[in-house]
């Protein structure tokens, strides 16, 4: 499980940030975040990258209560990584089924999420439409009544977390498309004509000084350089890049993206330099955008629709 509650402070903490926030974590006691359950939890794989990421686990002689919502959702989440979920299980978890592209929705969602986080009872449904809290997810954002989302974080979470259920559909601009056709991986030479809107494009970010502190290099734009590819015709190595127009998004969104990117980049490059990262795990950027009209190796981010993952990205034969 990704989260646990500190008994002494009642604070919910993420396993992956535990060492940074609480270097003395061995002196603390943890329990399940479901207050009705409160089974003791133990931090595991906290100090170094092993076969598993940092997480919390229950003790062998202890069990979650039958009605523990967190344990139920976490079990389904783990099952979804290794096999297909049925419709009942999918409905239990929920998934982003409508991508709302309203330009102002990014900031509206942030405001709504911020308000919900300050609410003592985040699970209560109000007039705003919040119906569920998905604690297994890193961002802990929320769906509304129709599982609409206003950023691509939740969409990417489903794509990576449930690789055997990519036949479910998401609606965008009034049209439905299966998840497996909604994503396009940028690697080797990708035809510019295939890098169009109504897709989420993603590629592996180059772990070099070139991509360090990129949010502060230029006043107007941010550029991410992806791993290079060799053009067969001229035998020259080229790179695709992702471009963010700083003026197109709010300072708050830009700051949030910067903090998330810097944290993941620093973790990834340290692992890379120490040669301890798994060959299948990389730093990826996911972006909903379009090809630059002046350069067919640059993708422009549409509004705030960009996110980062330091994870294993499974490629399927159904990707287009």
C-alpha positions in Angstrom: 0.0 0.0 0.0 1.2 3.5 -0.8 -0.1 5.2 2.3 -0.4 4.9 6.0 -1.3 7.0 9.0 1.1 8.1 11.7 -0.5 7.2 15.1 1.0 10.1 17.1 -0.1 12.9 14.6 -2.9 11.2 12.6 -1.1 12.4 9.5 -1.4 10.3 6.3 2.0 9.9 4.6 3.1 8.5 1.3 5.7 5.7 1.5 7.8 7.2 -1.3 8.2 10.5 0.6 8.6 9.0 4.1 12.4 9.0 4.2 12.6 12.6 3.1 9.9 13.9 5.5 10.7 11.6 8.5 14.3 10.4 8.5 13.4 8.9 12.0 10.5 6.9 10.5 11.7 3.8 12.4 10.7 5.4 15.6 7.2 6.0 14.4 4.1 3.8 14.5 1.8 3.5 11.5 -1.7 2.2 10.9 -4.1 1.8 8.0 -5.6 5.1 6.8 -9.1 3.7 7.2 -10.0 5.0 10.7 -12.5 2.2 11.2 -9.8 -0.4 10.4 -6.5 1.0 11.8 -4.6 -2.2 11.4 -0.8 -1.7 12.2 1.3 -1.1 9.2 5.1 -1.4 8.6 7.1 0.6 6.1 9.0 -1.5 3.6 11.7 -0.9 0.9 12.0 2.7 2.1 15.8 3.4 1.8 16.7 2.0 -1.6 15.1 0.9 -4.8 14.5 -2.9 -4.8 12.3 -5.2 -6.8 9.4 -3.2 -5.2 8.9 0.5 -4.6 8.5 1.9 -1.1 5.3 0.8 0.4 3.5 -0.1 3.7 2.5 -3.6 4.6 0.4 -5.1 7.3 1.9 -7.6 9.8 1.4 -11.3 9.2 -0.8 -11.8 12.2 -3.0 -8.8 11.6 -5.8 -8.3 9.0 -7.8 -5.4 7.7 -11.4 -5.4 8.6 -13.8 -6.7 6.0 -15.3 -3.2 5.3 -11.8 -1.5 4.9 -12.3 0.5 1.7 -8.6 1.2 1.3 -7.7 -2.5 1.5 -10.4 -3.4 -1.0 -9.3 -0.8 -3.6 -5.7 -1.6 -3.1 -6.3 -5.3 -3.7 -8.2 -4.5 -6.9 -5.4 -2.1 -8.0 -2.8 -4.8 -7.6 -4.9 -7.3 -9.4 -5.4 -4.8 -12.3 -1.6 -4.7 -12.8 -1.5 -8.5 -13.5 -4.8 -9.3 -15.0 -8.1 -8.0 -16.4 -10.8 -6.7 -14.0 -14.4 -7.5 -14.6 -17.1 -4.8 -15.0 -18.1 -5.0 -11.3 -14.5 -4.5 -10.2 -14.0 -1.6 -12.6 -17.1 0.1 -11.4 -15.8 -0.3 -7.8 -12.6 1.5 -8.7 -13.9 3.9 -11.2 -11.9 5.3 -14.1 -11.7 8.5 -16.1 -14.4 8.1 -18.7 -14.8 11.8 -19.9 -11.9 14.1 -20.6 -13.2 17.7 -20.2 -11.0 20.1 -22.2 -12.5 23.4 -20.9 -9.5 25.8 -20.7 -10.4 26.9 -17.2 -11.0 23.5 -15.8 -7.4 22.9 -14.8 -7.4 25.7 -12.2 -11.0 24.9 -11.2 -10.1 21.3 -10.5 -7.1 22.4 -8.4 -9.3 24.7 -6.4 -11.9 22.0 -5.9 -9.2 19.5 -4.9 -7.6 21.9 -2.5 -10.9 22.6 -0.8 -11.6 18.9 -0.5 -8.2 18.3 1.1 -9.1 20.8 3.8 -12.3 19.1 4.5 -12.2 16.8 7.5 -14.5 14.3 5.8 -13.3 13.9 2.2 -15.5 11.0 1.5 -18.8 12.8 1.9 -20.6 13.7 -1.3 -21.7 17.3 -1.6 -23.4 19.5 -4.2 -20.0 19.8 -6.0 -20.3 16.2 -7.2 -17.4 14.6 -5.4 -18.3 11.0 -4.8 -15.2 9.0 -4.1 -11.6 9.4 -2.9 -9.0 7.0 -4.5 -6.4 6.7 -1.8 -4.1 4.3 -3.8 -3.4 7.0 -6.3 -0.4 9.3 -5.8 -2.1 12.6 -6.6 -5.3 11.7 -4.6 -7.5 13.7 -7.0 -11.2 13.0 -7.2 -13.8 12.2 -9.9 -17.1 13.9 -10.1 -20.4 12.0 -10.5 -19.7 11.1 -14.2 -16.0 10.3 -13.8 -15.1 13.4 -15.7 -11.5 14.7 -15.4 -9.9 18.0 -16.3 -6.3 16.9 -16.4 -4.4 13.9 -17.8 -3.0 12.7 -14.5 -5.9 10.4 -13.8 -6.0 9.2 -17.4 -2.3 8.2 -17.3 -2.8 6.5 -13.9 -5.5 4.2 -15.4 -3.4 3.5 -18.5 -0.3 2.5 -16.4 -2.1 0.9 -13.5 -4.5 -1.3 -15.5 -2.7 -2.5 -18.6 -5.2 -5.3 -19.2 -8.2 -3.1 -19.2 -7.3 -0.7 -22.0 -10.3 -1.6 -24.0 -12.5 0.7 -21.8 -13.5 3.9 -23.5 -12.9 7.6 -22.7 -15.0 10.4 -24.2 -13.2 13.5 -25.6 -14.9 16.2 -27.6 -18.1 14.1 -27.7 -16.3 11.1 -29.3 -15.3 7.9 -27.5 -12.0 6.1 -28.0 -10.5 3.0 -26.3 -7.6 3.8 -24.0 -5.3 1.6 -26.1 -5.8 3.9 -29.0 -5.7 7.1 -27.0 -2.0 6.9 -26.2 0.9 7.2 -28.7 4.5 6.4 -27.7 7.2 8.7 -29.1 10.3 6.6 -29.9 12.6 5.9 -32.9 11.3 7.9 -35.8 7.6 8.9 -35.4 5.8 10.3 -38.4 4.8 13.9 -37.8 1.4 13.2 -39.3 0.7 10.8 -36.4 1.4 13.4 -33.8 -1.9 15.1 -33.8 -4.5 16.2 -31.2 -6.9 13.8 -29.5 -4.0 11.7 -28.3 -1.8 11.6 -25.3 1.8 11.3 -26.4 4.6 10.1 -24.2 8.3 9.5 -24.3 11.3 8.8 -22.1 13.2 11.9 -20.9 16.9 12.0 -21.4 18.7 11.8 -18.1 21.4 14.4 -18.6 22.4 17.9 -17.5 20.5 19.1 -20.6 17.2 18.4 -18.8 18.3 19.7 -15.4 16.6 22.8 -14.0 14.8 23.3 -17.3 11.9 25.3 -15.8 14.4 28.1 -15.1 16.4 28.2 -18.3 14.1 30.3 -20.4 11.7 33.1 -19.5 8.9 32.1 -21.9 9.1 28.4 -22.5 10.2 25.1 -21.0 11.7 22.4 -23.2 12.1 18.7 -22.3 14.5 16.6 -24.5 13.5 13.0 -25.1 15.9 10.2 -25.8 17.4 10.4 -29.3 16.8 8.3 -32.3 19.0 7.6 -35.3 17.6 8.6 -38.7 18.3 5.7 -41.1 18.6 8.0 -44.2 21.4 10.2 -42.9 22.6 8.2 -39.8 22.3 11.3 -37.6 20.8 11.2 -34.1 17.7 13.5 -33.6 15.7 14.3 -30.5 12.0 14.9 -30.0 11.2 17.7 -27.5 8.2 18.8 -25.5 7.5 22.5 -25.2 5.5 24.3 -22.5 4.4 27.9 -23.1 4.7 29.5 -19.6 2.2 32.2 -20.5 -0.5 29.6 -21.4 -0.8 28.2 -17.8 -1.1 29.7 -14.4 1.9 30.3 -12.1 0.4 27.8 -9.6 0.2 25.0 -12.2 3.7 25.8 -13.5 5.1 25.7 -10.0 3.4 22.4 -9.3 4.8 20.9 -12.5 8.2 22.2 -11.7 8.3 20.7 -8.2 7.1 17.3 -9.5 9.5 17.3 -12.4 12.5 18.3 -10.3 11.7 15.7 -7.6 11.4 12.9 -10.1 14.4 14.0 -12.3 16.7 14.2 -9.3 15.6 10.7 -8.1 16.0 9.2 -11.6 19.4 10.8 -12.4 20.8 9.7 -9.0 19.7 6.1 -9.7 21.1 6.3 -13.2 24.5 7.6 -12.0 24.6 4.9 -9.3 23.5 2.3 -11.8 20.8 1.0 -9.5 17.7 1.8 -11.7 15.8 -1.0 -13.4 16.3 -1.0 -17.1 12.5 -1.1 -17.6 12.0 2.0 -15.4 12.5 5.4 -16.8 11.5 9.1 -16.4 8.6 9.7 -18.8 6.6 12.8 -19.8 3.0 12.4 -20.9 1.4 15.3 -22.9 -1.8 16.1 -24.6 -0.7 18.5 -27.4 0.1 19.0 -31.0 3.1 19.1 -33.4 4.8 22.5 -33.7 4.1 24.2 -37.0 7.7 25.2 -37.5 9.5 22.1 -36.2 8.1 18.5 -36.6 10.3 17.2 -33.7 8.6 19.5 -31.1 5.3 18.9 -29.4 3.5 21.8 -27.9 1.5 21.2 -24.6 -2.1 22.1 -24.8 -2.9 24.2 -21.8 -1.9 22.3 -18.6 -2.3 18.8 -19.9 1.1 17.4 -19.0 2.4 15.0 -16.3 5.5 13.0 -15.4 6.1 9.5 -14.2 9.3 7.7 -13.0 7.9 4.3 -13.5 7.8 1.2 -15.7 5.7 2.0 -18.8 4.3 -1.1 -20.5 4.0 -1.0 -24.2 1.2 -3.0 -25.9 0.7 -4.2 -29.4 -2.5 -2.2 -29.6 -0.9 1.2 -29.3 -1.2 3.4 -32.4 
